[in-house]
Amino acid sequence: MPLRFLTRLRKGAGHYNVFYVPRYVKEFYGLRTGSYKGGVTLKDGTTAGYRISLSPHRNTFRGRVPESAGFPGSIVEVWMYPHTWMQSINIPIQSLEIRSEGPIPSFAYPDTFRTNYRQR
């Protein structure tokens, strides 16, 4: 059974719309940052499924959906399945180590190229 709540879409960065999760929804359902499978239902009943990304914002979460989810300023019903949570992966660049298994092999290129075309 999906959890549902009403919220207003706002224009986000790039081709995304953002919305804010009410604090009581976050606390009652025990939501975490990451992404959930879910979707958006518009006022006219149009429903579309999206992967919903949640990130921390003050004391609650900011959700992000594609721009096609609705118009900025419209009130929508957001629904998501809590059991489909996937943790967001944030790896600092300094912690990445690039190691090679050995020296990079050199390729021998011929000095001249031969073709088998007939000379006329």
Biopython code that builds the backbone (N, CA, C, O; Angstrom):
import numpy as np
from Bio.PDB.StructureBuilder import StructureBuilder

atoms = [
    (1, "MET", "N", (0.845, -1.179, 0.000)),
    (1, "MET", "CA", (0.000, 0.000, 0.000)),
    (1, "MET", "C", (0.893, 1.245, 0.000)),
    (1, "MET", "O", (1.737, 1.395, 0.883)),
    (2, "PRO", "N", (0.719, 2.124, -0.965)),
    (2, "PRO", "CA", (1.582, 3.313, -1.012)),
    (2, "PRO", "C", (1.174, 4.357, 0.022)),
    (2, "PRO", "O", (0.010, 4.441, 0.416)),
    (3, "LEU", "N", (2.146, 5.143, 0.449)),
    (3, "LEU", "CA", (1.820, 6.291, 1.290)),
    (3, "LEU", "C", (1.543, 7.458, 0.363)),
    (3, "LEU", "O", (2.153, 7.571, -0.700)),
    (4, "ARG", "N", (0.623, 8.327, 0.764)),
    (4, "ARG", "CA", (0.175, 9.424, -0.100)),
    (4, "ARG", "C", (0.103, 10.714, 0.693)),
    (4, "ARG", "O", (-0.226, 10.719, 1.879)),
    (5, "PHE", "N", (0.419, 11.810, 0.014)),
    (5, "PHE", "CA", (0.260, 13.125, 0.624)),
    (5, "PHE", "C", (0.146, 14.165, -0.479)),
    (5, "PHE", "O", (0.591, 13.943, -1.605)),
    (6, "LEU", "N", (-0.453, 15.300, -0.145)),
    (6, "LEU", "CA", (-0.617, 16.406, -1.088)),
    (6, "LEU", "C", (0.524, 17.394, -0.914)),
    (6, "LEU", "O", (0.976, 17.652, 0.201)),
    (7, "THR", "N", (0.980, 17.941, -2.025)),
    (7, "THR", "CA", (2.051, 18.929, -1.986)),
    (7, "THR", "C", (1.986, 19.787, -3.248)),
    (7, "THR", "O", (1.251, 19.471, -4.183)),
    (8, "ARG", "N", (2.752, 20.862, -3.267)),
    (8, "ARG", "CA", (2.780, 21.767, -4.419)),
    (8, "ARG", "C", (4.120, 21.614, -5.134)),
    (8, "ARG", "O", (5.176, 21.611, -4.502)),
    (9, "LEU", "N", (4.062, 21.489, -6.455)),
    (9, "LEU", "CA", (5.288, 21.393, -7.252)),
    (9, "LEU", "C", (5.889, 22.777, -7.448)),
    (9, "LEU", "O", (5.170, 23.766, -7.588)),
    (10, "ARG", "N", (7.208, 22.834, -7.455)),
    (10, "ARG", "CA", (7.932, 24.062, -7.735)),
    (10, "ARG", "C", (8.975, 23.767, -8.811)),
    (10, "ARG", "O", (9.393, 22.622, -8.980)),
    (11, "LYS", "N", (9.386, 24.793, -9.529)),
    (11, "LYS", "CA", (10.402, 24.615, -10.568)),
    (11, "LYS", "C", (11.746, 24.360, -9.906)),
    (11, "LYS", "O", (12.170, 25.122, -9.037)),
    (12, "GLY", "N", (12.410, 23.298, -10.313)),
    (12, "GLY", "CA", (13.725, 22.964, -9.776)),
    (12, "GLY", "C", (14.810, 23.220, -10.802)),
    (12, "GLY", "O", (14.556, 23.781, -11.868)),
    (13, "ALA", "N", (16.003, 22.812, -10.476)),
    (13, "ALA", "CA", (17.138, 22.981, -11.384)),
    (13, "ALA", "C", (17.024, 22.010, -12.547)),
    (13, "ALA", "O", (16.611, 20.863, -12.378)),
    (14, "GLY", "N", (17.391, 22.480, -13.713)),
    (14, "GLY", "CA", (17.375, 21.609, -14.890)),
    (14, "GLY", "C", (15.965, 21.249, -15.299)),
    (14, "GLY", "O", (15.067, 22.090, -15.270)),
    (15, "HIS", "N", (15.775, 20.022, -15.674)),
    (15, "HIS", "CA", (14.469, 19.548, -16.133)),
    (15, "HIS", "C", (13.733, 18.816, -15.019)),
    (15, "HIS", "O", (13.165, 17.748, -15.248)),
    (16, "TYR", "N", (13.739, 19.383, -13.811)),
    (16, "TYR", "CA", (13.102, 18.739, -12.673)),
    (16, "TYR", "C", (12.158, 19.699, -11.975)),
    (16, "TYR", "O", (12.358, 20.914, -11.995)),
    (17, "ASN", "N", (11.133, 19.142, -11.362)),
    (17, "ASN", "CA", (10.271, 19.863, -10.443)),
    (17, "ASN", "C", (10.570, 19.338, -9.049)),
    (17, "ASN", "O", (10.894, 18.163, -8.877)),
    (18, "VAL", "N", (10.460, 20.206, -8.062)),
    (18, "VAL", "CA", (10.709, 19.793, -6.685)),
    (18, "VAL", "C", (9.443, 19.994, -5.866)),
    (18, "VAL", "O", (8.569, 20.784, -6.224)),
    (19, "PHE", "N", (9.365, 19.268, -4.768)),
    (19, "PHE", "CA", (8.277, 19.422, -3.810)),
    (19, "PHE", "C", (8.859, 19.187, -2.426)),
    (19, "PHE", "O", (9.950, 18.634, -2.288)),
    (20, "TYR", "N", (8.136, 19.606, -1.414)),
    (20, "TYR", "CA", (8.601, 19.446, -0.042)),
    (20, "TYR", "C", (7.685, 18.473, 0.675)),
    (20, "TYR", "O", (6.461, 18.572, 0.593)),
    (21, "VAL", "N", (8.297, 17.531, 1.378)),
    (21, "VAL", "CA", (7.545, 16.531, 2.134)),
    (21, "VAL", "C", (7.161, 17.163, 3.466)),
    (21, "VAL", "O", (8.039, 17.665, 4.168)),
    (22, "PRO", "N", (5.885, 17.157, 3.841)),
    (22, "PRO", "CA", (5.502, 17.697, 5.148)),
    (22, "PRO", "C", (6.224, 16.951, 6.278)),
    (22, "PRO", "O", (6.445, 15.743, 6.195)),
    (23, "ARG", "N", (6.581, 17.682, 7.319)),
    (23, "ARG", "CA", (7.346, 17.088, 8.415)),
    (23, "ARG", "C", (6.599, 15.938, 9.075)),
    (23, "ARG", "O", (7.216, 14.937, 9.440)),
    (24, "TYR", "N", (5.284, 16.059, 9.236)),
    (24, "TYR", "CA", (4.535, 14.981, 9.883)),
    (24, "TYR", "C", (4.549, 13.712, 9.035)),
    (24, "TYR", "O", (4.510, 12.610, 9.583)),
    (25, "VAL", "N", (4.603, 13.844, 7.710)),
    (25, "VAL", "CA", (4.687, 12.667, 6.832)),
    (25, "VAL", "C", (6.047, 11.995, 7.010)),
    (25, "VAL", "O", (6.136, 10.772, 7.114)),
    (26, "LYS", "N", (7.098, 12.804, 7.044)),
    (26, "LYS", "CA", (8.453, 12.269, 7.229)),
    (26, "LYS", "C", (8.559, 11.502, 8.540)),
    (26, "LYS", "O", (9.096, 10.394, 8.570)),
    (27, "GLU", "N", (8.055, 12.080, 9.618)),
    (27, "GLU", "CA", (8.176, 11.449, 10.932)),
    (27, "GLU", "C", (7.251, 10.249, 11.083)),
    (27, "GLU", "O", (7.656, 9.230, 11.643)),
    (28, "PHE", "N", (6.023, 10.347, 10.599)),
    (28, "PHE", "CA", (5.057, 9.261, 10.768)),
    (28, "PHE", "C", (5.476, 8.013, 10.000)),
    (28, "PHE", "O", (5.395, 6.903, 10.528)),
    (29, "TYR", "N", (5.926, 8.188, 8.754)),
    (29, "TYR", "CA", (6.292, 7.038, 7.928)),
    (29, "TYR", "C", (7.762, 6.649, 8.055)),
    (29, "TYR", "O", (8.167, 5.618, 7.519)),
    (30, "GLY", "N", (8.567, 7.445, 8.749)),
    (30, "GLY", "CA", (9.981, 7.128, 8.918)),
    (30, "GLY", "C", (10.753, 7.159, 7.611)),
    (30, "GLY", "O", (11.585, 6.289, 7.356)),
    (31, "LEU", "N", (10.478, 8.160, 6.783)),
    (31, "LEU", "CA", (11.158, 8.257, 5.492)),
    (31, "LEU", "C", (12.631, 8.596, 5.678)),
    (31, "LEU", "O", (13.018, 9.227, 6.662)),
    (32, "ARG", "N", (13.448, 8.165, 4.717)),
    (32, "ARG", "CA", (14.882, 8.429, 4.736)),
    (32, "ARG", "C", (15.296, 9.036, 3.401)),
    (32, "ARG", "O", (14.576, 8.933, 2.408)),
    (33, "THR", "N", (16.467, 9.670, 3.391)),
    (33, "THR", "CA", (16.971, 10.201, 2.129)),
    (33, "THR", "C", (17.314, 9.047, 1.205)),
    (33, "THR", "O", (17.727, 7.978, 1.654)),
    (34, "GLY", "N", (17.143, 9.270, -0.063)),
    (34, "GLY", "CA", (17.361, 8.226, -1.061)),
    (34, "GLY", "C", (16.274, 8.325, -2.111)),
    (34, "GLY", "O", (15.726, 9.402, -2.351)),
    (35, "SER", "N", (15.963, 7.206, -2.733)),
    (35, "SER", "CA", (14.921, 7.242, -3.758)),
    (35, "SER", "C", (13.908, 6.134, -3.525)),
    (35, "SER", "O", (14.223, 5.078, -2.976)),
    (36, "TYR", "N", (12.698, 6.401, -3.952)),
    (36, "TYR", "CA", (11.577, 5.481, -3.809)),
    (36, "TYR", "C", (10.877, 5.343, -5.154)),
    (36, "TYR", "O", (10.898, 6.262, -5.974)),
    (37, "LYS", "N", (10.261, 4.197, -5.372)),
    (37, "LYS", "CA", (9.379, 4.071, -6.527)),
    (37, "LYS", "C", (8.044, 4.653, -6.125)),
    (37, "LYS", "O", (7.575, 4.438, -5.007)),
    (38, "GLY", "N", (7.435, 5.385, -7.029)),
    (38, "GLY", "CA", (6.167, 6.022, -6.718)),
    (38, "GLY", "C", (5.660, 6.763, -7.924)),
    (38, "GLY", "O", (5.879, 6.351, -9.064)),
    (39, "GLY", "N", (4.974, 7.868, -7.665)),
    (39, "GLY", "CA", (4.449, 8.634, -8.772)),
    (39, "GLY", "C", (3.708, 9.861, -8.307)),
    (39, "GLY", "O", (3.713, 10.221, -7.129)),
    (40, "VAL", "N", (3.067, 10.494, -9.277)),
    (40, "VAL", "CA", (2.354, 11.747, -9.048)),
    (40, "VAL", "C", (0.987, 11.636, -9.694)),
    (40, "VAL", "O", (0.863, 11.147, -10.817)),
    (41, "THR", "N", (-0.053, 12.095, -8.981)),
    (41, "THR", "CA", (-1.400, 12.166, -9.527)),
    (41, "THR", "C", (-1.815, 13.628, -9.581)),
    (41, "THR", "O", (-1.783, 14.326, -8.568)),
    (42, "LEU", "N", (-2.202, 14.088, -10.758)),
    (42, "LEU", "CA", (-2.625, 15.474, -10.935)),
    (42, "LEU", "C", (-4.083, 15.647, -10.546)),
    (42, "LEU", "O", (-4.789, 14.672, -10.288)),
    (43, "LYS", "N", (-4.530, 16.907, -10.507)),
    (43, "LYS", "CA", (-5.898, 17.227, -10.109)),
    (43, "LYS", "C", (-6.930, 16.606, -11.042)),
    (43, "LYS", "O", (-8.020, 16.242, -10.601)),
    (44, "ASP", "N", (-6.599, 16.480, -12.332)),
    (44, "ASP", "CA", (-7.561, 15.916, -13.281)),
    (44, "ASP", "C", (-7.559, 14.388, -13.291)),
    (44, "ASP", "O", (-8.273, 13.775, -14.085)),
    (45, "GLY", "N", (-6.764, 13.768, -12.418)),
    (45, "GLY", "CA", (-6.752, 12.313, -12.319)),
    (45, "GLY", "C", (-5.652, 11.634, -13.105)),
    (45, "GLY", "O", (-5.508, 10.414, -13.031)),
    (46, "THR", "N", (-4.875, 12.393, -13.854)),
    (46, "THR", "CA", (-3.769, 11.818, -14.615)),
    (46, "THR", "C", (-2.699, 11.325, -13.652)),
    (46, "THR", "O", (-2.260, 12.059, -12.767)),
    (47, "THR", "N", (-2.285, 10.077, -13.831)),
    (47, "THR", "CA", (-1.296, 9.473, -12.949)),
    (47, "THR", "C", (-0.096, 9.018, -13.762)),
    (47, "THR", "O", (-0.246, 8.487, -14.862)),
    (48, "ALA", "N", (1.091, 9.229, -13.218)),
    (48, "ALA", "CA", (2.318, 8.766, -13.873)),
    (48, "ALA", "C", (3.290, 8.292, -12.804)),
    (48, "ALA", "O", (3.424, 8.919, -11.754)),
    (49, "GLY", "N", (3.964, 7.189, -13.074)),
    (49, "GLY", "CA", (4.927, 6.633, -12.134)),
    (49, "GLY", "C", (6.326, 7.171, -12.378)),
    (49, "GLY", "O", (6.761, 7.300, -13.523)),
    (50, "TYR", "N", (7.025, 7.483, -11.300)),
    (50, "TYR", "CA", (8.377, 8.028, -11.376)),
    (50, "TYR", "C", (9.205, 7.466, -10.233)),
    (50, "TYR", "O", (8.664, 6.983, -9.239)),
    (51, "ARG", "N", (10.513, 7.532, -10.381)),
    (51, "ARG", "CA", (11.409, 7.296, -9.260)),
    (51, "ARG", "C", (11.536, 8.635, -8.551)),
    (51, "ARG", "O", (11.921, 9.628, -9.168)),
    (52, "ILE", "N", (11.219, 8.673, -7.267)),
    (52, "ILE", "CA", (11.200, 9.917, -6.496)),
    (52, "ILE", "C", (12.453, 9.982, -5.631)),
    (52, "ILE", "O", (12.691, 9.095, -4.811)),
    (53, "SER", "N", (13.247, 11.019, -5.810)),
    (53, "SER", "CA", (14.482, 11.203, -5.047)),
    (53, "SER", "C", (14.224, 12.179, -3.910)),
    (53, "SER", "O", (13.698, 13.270, -4.134)),
    (54, "LEU", "N", (14.591, 11.793, -2.688)),
    (54, "LEU", "CA", (14.435, 12.659, -1.526)),
    (54, "LEU", "C", (15.808, 13.059, -1.007)),
    (54, "LEU", "O", (16.699, 12.222, -0.869)),
    (55, "SER", "N", (15.970, 14.348, -0.722)),
    (55, "SER", "CA", (17.212, 14.853, -0.141)),
    (55, "SER", "C", (16.855, 15.717, 1.063)),
    (55, "SER", "O", (15.758, 16.273, 1.106)),
    (56, "PRO", "N", (17.753, 15.847, 2.049)),
    (56, "PRO", "CA", (17.432, 16.633, 3.240)),
    (56, "PRO", "C", (17.280, 18.118, 2.915)),
    (56, "PRO", "O", (17.999, 18.668, 2.081)),
    (57, "HIS", "N", (16.327, 18.749, 3.597)),
    (57, "HIS", "CA", (16.100, 20.187, 3.444)),
    (57, "HIS", "C", (15.531, 20.703, 4.755)),
    (57, "HIS", "O", (14.388, 20.404, 5.099)),
    (58, "ARG", "N", (16.319, 21.471, 5.482)),
    (58, "ARG", "CA", (15.950, 21.982, 6.803)),
    (58, "ARG", "C", (15.507, 20.830, 7.695)),
    (58, "ARG", "O", (16.303, 19.927, 7.952)),
    (59, "ASN", "N", (14.262, 20.827, 8.177)),
    (59, "ASN", "CA", (13.809, 19.751, 9.063)),
    (59, "ASN", "C", (12.993, 18.694, 8.344)),
    (59, "ASN", "O", (12.363, 17.854, 8.988)),
    (60, "THR", "N", (12.993, 18.722, 7.043)),
    (60, "THR", "CA", (12.187, 17.766, 6.286)),
    (60, "THR", "C", (12.958, 17.345, 5.035)),
    (60, "THR", "O", (14.185, 17.434, 5.005)),
    (61, "PHE", "N", (12.247, 16.888, 4.009)),
    (61, "PHE", "CA", (12.882, 16.447, 2.770)),
    (61, "PHE", "C", (12.375, 17.252, 1.589)),
    (61, "PHE", "O", (11.252, 17.756, 1.582)),
    (62, "ARG", "N", (13.237, 17.354, 0.594)),
    (62, "ARG", "CA", (12.849, 17.926, -0.686)),
    (62, "ARG", "C", (12.830, 16.774, -1.679)),
    (62, "ARG", "O", (13.808, 16.035, -1.799)),
    (63, "GLY", "N", (11.725, 16.623, -2.386)),
    (63, "GLY", "CA", (11.602, 15.573, -3.384)),
    (63, "GLY", "C", (11.841, 16.127, -4.770)),
    (63, "GLY", "O", (11.636, 17.314, -5.021)),
    (64, "ARG", "N", (12.278, 15.255, -5.675)),
    (64, "ARG", "CA", (12.575, 15.679, -7.041)),
    (64, "ARG", "C", (11.949, 14.692, -8.008)),
    (64, "ARG", "O", (12.137, 13.481, -7.890)),
    (65, "VAL", "N", (11.205, 15.222, -8.964)),
    (65, "VAL", "CA", (10.581, 14.414, -10.013)),
    (65, "VAL", "C", (10.851, 15.089, -11.359)),
    (65, "VAL", "O", (11.143, 16.284, -11.396)),
    (66, "PRO", "N", (10.760, 14.347, -12.462)),
    (66, "PRO", "CA", (10.978, 14.965, -13.777)),
    (66, "PRO", "C", (9.970, 16.074, -14.059)),
    (66, "PRO", "O", (8.885, 16.121, -13.478)),
    (67, "GLU", "N", (10.355, 16.955, -14.959)),
    (67, "GLU", "CA", (9.532, 18.109, -15.318)),
    (67, "GLU", "C", (8.169, 17.694, -15.871)),
    (67, "GLU", "O", (7.202, 18.447, -15.762)),
    (68, "SER", "N", (8.090, 16.515, -16.459)),
    (68, "SER", "CA", (6.835, 16.052, -17.049)),
    (68, "SER", "C", (5.812, 15.629, -16.002)),
    (68, "SER", "O", (4.694, 15.256, -16.357)),
    (69, "ALA", "N", (6.169, 15.680, -14.718)),
    (69, "ALA", "CA", (5.245, 15.267, -13.662)),
    (69, "ALA", "C", (4.107, 16.257, -13.465)),
    (69, "ALA", "O", (3.077, 15.891, -12.899)),
    (70, "GLY", "N", (4.257, 17.484, -13.909)),
    (70, "GLY", "CA", (3.216, 18.484, -13.736)),
    (70, "GLY", "C", (3.787, 19.879, -13.910)),
    (70, "GLY", "O", (4.982, 20.053, -14.148)),
    (71, "PHE", "N", (2.918, 20.864, -13.788)),
    (71, "PHE", "CA", (3.341, 22.248, -13.950)),
    (71, "PHE", "C", (3.755, 22.832, -12.607)),
    (71, "PHE", "O", (3.154, 22.499, -11.585)),
    (72, "PRO", "N", (4.771, 23.699, -12.583)),
    (72, "PRO", "CA", (5.135, 24.363, -11.330)),
    (72, "PRO", "C", (3.944, 25.155, -10.784)),
    (72, "PRO", "O", (3.256, 25.853, -11.528)),
    (73, "GLY", "N", (3.718, 25.038, -9.501)),
    (73, "GLY", "CA", (2.603, 25.726, -8.860)),
    (73, "GLY", "C", (1.366, 24.868, -8.700)),
    (73, "GLY", "O", (0.453, 25.249, -7.967)),
    (74, "SER", "N", (1.303, 23.727, -9.359)),
    (74, "SER", "CA", (0.114, 22.879, -9.250)),
    (74, "SER", "C", (0.203, 21.995, -8.005)),
    (74, "SER", "O", (1.283, 21.560, -7.605)),
    (75, "ILE", "N", (-0.950, 21.745, -7.410)),
    (75, "ILE", "CA", (-1.030, 20.869, -6.243)),
    (75, "ILE", "C", (-1.247, 19.451, -6.743)),
    (75, "ILE", "O", (-2.155, 19.194, -7.534)),
    (76, "VAL", "N", (-0.408, 18.533, -6.277)),
    (76, "VAL", "CA", (-0.457, 17.148, -6.740)),
    (76, "VAL", "C", (-0.482, 16.208, -5.540)),
    (76, "VAL", "O", (-0.131, 16.584, -4.422)),
    (77, "GLU", "N", (-0.906, 14.983, -5.804)),
    (77, "GLU", "CA", (-0.810, 13.928, -4.806)),
    (77, "GLU", "C", (0.425, 13.104, -5.146)),
    (77, "GLU", "O", (0.513, 12.528, -6.230)),
    (78, "VAL", "N", (1.367, 13.048, -4.228)),
    (78, "VAL", "CA", (2.569, 12.232, -4.412)),
    (78, "VAL", "C", (2.340, 10.925, -3.677)),
    (78, "VAL", "O", (1.907, 10.920, -2.524)),
    (79, "TRP", "N", (2.629, 9.830, -4.337)),
    (79, "TRP", "CA", (2.508, 8.520, -3.694)),
    (79, "TRP", "C", (3.791, 7.745, -3.920)),
    (79, "TRP", "O", (4.404, 7.826, -4.985)),
    (80, "MET", "N", (4.189, 6.994, -2.907)),
    (80, "MET", "CA", (5.414, 6.196, -3.018)),
    (80, "MET", "C", (5.308, 4.956, -2.146)),
    (80, "MET", "O", (4.576, 4.919, -1.157)),
    (81, "TYR", "N", (6.061, 3.951, -2.546)),
    (81, "TYR", "CA", (6.079, 2.680, -1.830)),
    (81, "TYR", "C", (7.288, 2.658, -0.894)),
    (81, "TYR", "O", (8.424, 2.680, -1.368)),
    (82, "PRO", "N", (7.069, 2.614, 0.438)),
    (82, "PRO", "CA", (8.191, 2.683, 1.382)),
    (82, "PRO", "C", (9.164, 1.510, 1.267)),
    (82, "PRO", "O", (10.346, 1.670, 1.572)),
    (83, "HIS", "N", (8.704, 0.344, 0.839)),
    (83, "HIS", "CA", (9.583, -0.831, 0.785)),
    (83, "HIS", "C", (10.518, -0.811, -0.429)),
    (83, "HIS", "O", (11.343, -1.714, -0.570)),
    (84, "THR", "N", (10.411, 0.191, -1.305)),
    (84, "THR", "CA", (11.274, 0.268, -2.492)),
    (84, "THR", "C", (12.423, 1.251, -2.306)),
    (84, "THR", "O", (13.018, 1.702, -3.285)),
    (85, "TRP", "N", (12.740, 1.587, -1.058)),
    (85, "TRP", "CA", (13.773, 2.580, -0.769)),
    (85, "TRP", "C", (15.134, 2.114, -1.263)),
    (85, "TRP", "O", (15.518, 0.962, -1.062)),
    (86, "MET", "N", (15.861, 3.022, -1.911)),
    (86, "MET", "CA", (17.246, 2.775, -2.320)),
    (86, "MET", "C", (18.089, 3.923, -1.794)),
    (86, "MET", "O", (17.753, 5.091, -1.988)),
    (87, "GLN", "N", (19.183, 3.587, -1.127)),
    (87, "GLN", "CA", (20.049, 4.603, -0.545)),
    (87, "GLN", "C", (20.746, 5.390, -1.640)),
    (87, "GLN", "O", (21.167, 4.831, -2.654)),
    (88, "SER", "N", (20.863, 6.693, -1.424)),
    (88, "SER", "CA", (21.620, 7.507, -2.377)),
    (88, "SER", "C", (23.100, 7.316, -2.097)),
    (88, "SER", "O", (23.519, 7.212, -0.944)),
    (89, "ILE", "N", (23.879, 7.272, -3.154)),
    (89, "ILE", "CA", (25.309, 7.012, -3.019)),
    (89, "ILE", "C", (26.059, 8.317, -3.211)),
    (89, "ILE", "O", (26.028, 8.912, -4.288)),
    (90, "ASN", "N", (26.730, 8.752, -2.164)),
    (90, "ASN", "CA", (27.563, 9.952, -2.225)),
    (90, "ASN", "C", (28.988, 9.543, -1.894)),
    (90, "ASN", "O", (29.308, 9.296, -0.732)),
    (91, "ILE", "N", (29.840, 9.470, -2.897)),
    (91, "ILE", "CA", (31.229, 9.085, -2.692)),
    (91, "ILE", "C", (32.093, 10.321, -2.896)),
    (91, "ILE", "O", (32.110, 10.889, -3.988)),
    (92, "PRO", "N", (32.817, 10.749, -1.854)),
    (92, "PRO", "CA", (33.696, 11.902, -2.041)),
    (92, "PRO", "C", (34.804, 11.578, -3.041)),
    (92, "PRO", "O", (35.340, 10.470, -3.048)),
    (93, "ILE", "N", (35.135, 12.536, -3.868)),
    (93, "ILE", "CA", (36.128, 12.314, -4.917)),
    (93, "ILE", "C", (37.496, 11.999, -4.316)),
    (93, "ILE", "O", (38.256, 11.232, -4.908)),
    (94, "GLN", "N", (37.827, 12.568, -3.161)),
    (94, "GLN", "CA", (39.130, 12.338, -2.560)),
    (94, "GLN", "C", (39.314, 10.881, -2.145)),
    (94, "GLN", "O", (40.448, 10.409, -2.062)),
    (95, "SER", "N", (38.229, 10.161, -1.884)),
    (95, "SER", "CA", (38.351, 8.778, -1.421)),
    (95, "SER", "C", (38.521, 7.788, -2.565)),
    (95, "SER", "O", (38.806, 6.614, -2.327)),
    (96, "LEU", "N", (38.351, 8.244, -3.799)),
    (96, "LEU", "CA", (38.504, 7.342, -4.929)),
    (96, "LEU", "C", (39.978, 7.164, -5.263)),
    (96, "LEU", "O", (40.721, 8.138, -5.383)),
    (97, "GLU", "N", (40.387, 5.928, -5.409)),
    (97, "GLU", "CA", (41.752, 5.643, -5.813)),
    (97, "GLU", "C", (41.701, 4.884, -7.123)),
    (97, "GLU", "O", (40.996, 3.883, -7.250)),
    (98, "ILE", "N", (42.442, 5.362, -8.079)),
    (98, "ILE", "CA", (42.490, 4.688, -9.367)),
    (98, "ILE", "C", (43.821, 3.954, -9.438)),
    (98, "ILE", "O", (44.889, 4.565, -9.450)),
    (99, "ARG", "N", (43.732, 2.655, -9.485)),
    (99, "ARG", "CA", (44.931, 1.834, -9.546)),
    (99, "ARG", "C", (44.901, 1.021, -10.821)),
    (99, "ARG", "O", (43.843, 0.575, -11.265)),
    (100, "SER", "N", (46.064, 0.835, -11.401)),
    (100, "SER", "CA", (46.133, -0.025, -12.576)),
    (100, "SER", "C", (46.732, -1.357, -12.152)),
    (100, "SER", "O", (47.478, -1.432, -11.175)),
    (101, "GLU", "N", (46.409, -2.376, -12.874)),
    (101, "GLU", "CA", (46.905, -3.714, -12.571)),
    (101, "GLU", "C", (48.367, -3.875, -12.973)),
    (101, "GLU", "O", (49.002, -4.849, -12.571)),
    (102, "GLY", "N", (48.892, -2.990, -13.719)),
    (102, "GLY", "CA", (50.271, -3.085, -14.179)),
    (102, "GLY", "C", (50.538, -1.974, -15.163)),
    (102, "GLY", "O", (49.731, -1.054, -15.300)),
    (103, "PRO", "N", (51.648, -2.047, -15.843)),
    (103, "PRO", "CA", (51.930, -0.993, -16.818)),
    (103, "PRO", "C", (50.953, -1.052, -17.984)),
    (103, "PRO", "O", (50.466, -2.120, -18.355)),
    (104, "ILE", "N", (50.685, 0.086, -18.540)),
    (104, "ILE", "CA", (49.776, 0.150, -19.675)),
    (104, "ILE", "C", (50.510, -0.387, -20.894)),
    (104, "ILE", "O", (51.584, 0.111, -21.231)),
    (105, "PRO", "N", (49.957, -1.386, -21.556)),
    (105, "PRO", "CA", (50.671, -1.977, -22.691)),
    (105, "PRO", "C", (50.760, -0.985, -23.850)),
    (105, "PRO", "O", (49.828, -0.229, -24.125)),
    (106, "SER", "N", (51.904, -1.016, -24.511)),
    (106, "SER", "CA", (52.067, -0.155, -25.676)),
    (106, "SER", "C", (51.692, -0.955, -26.914)),
    (106, "SER", "O", (51.947, -2.156, -26.992)),
    (107, "PHE", "N", (51.107, -0.303, -27.843)),
    (107, "PHE", "CA", (50.696, -0.955, -29.075)),
    (107, "PHE", "C", (51.699, -0.605, -30.165)),
    (107, "PHE", "O", (52.088, 0.553, -30.315)),
    (108, "ALA", "N", (52.109, -1.609, -30.921)),
    (108, "ALA", "CA", (53.057, -1.378, -32.009)),
    (108, "ALA", "C", (52.279, -1.027, -33.263)),
    (108, "ALA", "O", (51.466, -1.819, -33.741)),
    (109, "TYR", "N", (52.526, 0.146, -33.788)),
    (109, "TYR", "CA", (51.900, 0.568, -35.025)),
    (109, "TYR", "C", (52.934, 0.477, -36.142)),
    (109, "TYR", "O", (54.077, 0.890, -35.948)),
    (110, "PRO", "N", (52.569, -0.047, -37.292)),
    (110, "PRO", "CA", (53.533, -0.114, -38.390)),
    (110, "PRO", "C", (53.868, 1.286, -38.895)),
    (110, "PRO", "O", (53.040, 2.196, -38.858)),
    (111, "ASP", "N", (55.099, 1.431, -39.363)),
    (111, "ASP", "CA", (55.536, 2.729, -39.879)),
    (111, "ASP", "C", (54.852, 3.072, -41.193)),
    (111, "ASP", "O", (54.566, 4.236, -41.475)),
    (112, "THR", "N", (54.597, 2.057, -41.981)),
    (112, "THR", "CA", (53.926, 2.284, -43.262)),
    (112, "THR", "C", (52.733, 1.355, -43.354)),
    (112, "THR", "O", (52.717, 0.275, -42.763)),
    (113, "PHE", "N", (51.758, 1.783, -44.088)),
    (113, "PHE", "CA", (50.577, 0.959, -44.290)),
    (113, "PHE", "C", (50.584, 0.437, -45.715)),
    (113, "PHE", "O", (50.891, 1.176, -46.650)),
    (114, "ARG", "N", (50.256, -0.794, -45.879)),
    (114, "ARG", "CA", (50.212, -1.381, -47.214)),
    (114, "ARG", "C", (48.770, -1.650, -47.587)),
    (114, "ARG", "O", (47.946, -2.013, -46.748)),
    (115, "THR", "N", (48.496, -1.472, -48.814)),
    (115, "THR", "CA", (47.169, -1.796, -49.331)),
    (115, "THR", "C", (47.321, -2.784, -50.464)),
    (115, "THR", "O", (48.366, -2.836, -51.113)),
    (116, "ASN", "N", (46.319, -3.543, -50.698)),
    (116, "ASN", "CA", (46.348, -4.526, -51.776)),
    (116, "ASN", "C", (45.581, -4.036, -52.992)),
    (116, "ASN", "O", (45.058, -4.841, -53.762)),
    (117, "TYR", "N", (45.509, -2.731, -53.170)),
    (117, "TYR", "CA", (44.800, -2.203, -54.325)),
    (117, "TYR", "C", (45.650, -2.405, -55.577)),
    (117, "TYR", "O", (46.871, -2.251, -55.549)),
    (118, "ARG", "N", (44.997, -2.743, -56.647)),
    (118, "ARG", "CA", (45.728, -2.906, -57.913)),
    (118, "ARG", "C", (46.078, -1.543, -58.488)),
    (118, "ARG", "O", (45.264, -0.619, -58.502)),
    (119, "GLN", "N", (47.278, -1.453, -58.948)),
    (119, "GLN", "CA", (47.706, -0.220, -59.605)),
    (119, "GLN", "C", (47.305, -0.286, -61.068)),
    (119, "GLN", "O", (47.622, -1.285, -61.714)),
    (120, "ARG", "N", (46.655, 0.667, -61.618)),
    (120, "ARG", "CA", (46.245, 0.665, -63.020)),
    (120, "ARG", "C", (47.101, 1.571, -63.820)),
    (120, "ARG", "O", (46.904, 1.699, -65.028)),
]
sb = StructureBuilder()
sb.init_structure("model")
sb.init_model(0)
sb.init_chain("A")
sb.init_seg("    ")
for serial, (resi, resn, name, xyz) in enumerate(atoms, 1):
    if name == "N":
        sb.init_residue(resn, " ", resi, " ")
    sb.init_atom(name, np.array(xyz, "f"), 0.0, 1.0, " ", f" {name:<3s}", serial, name[0])
structure = sb.get_structure()
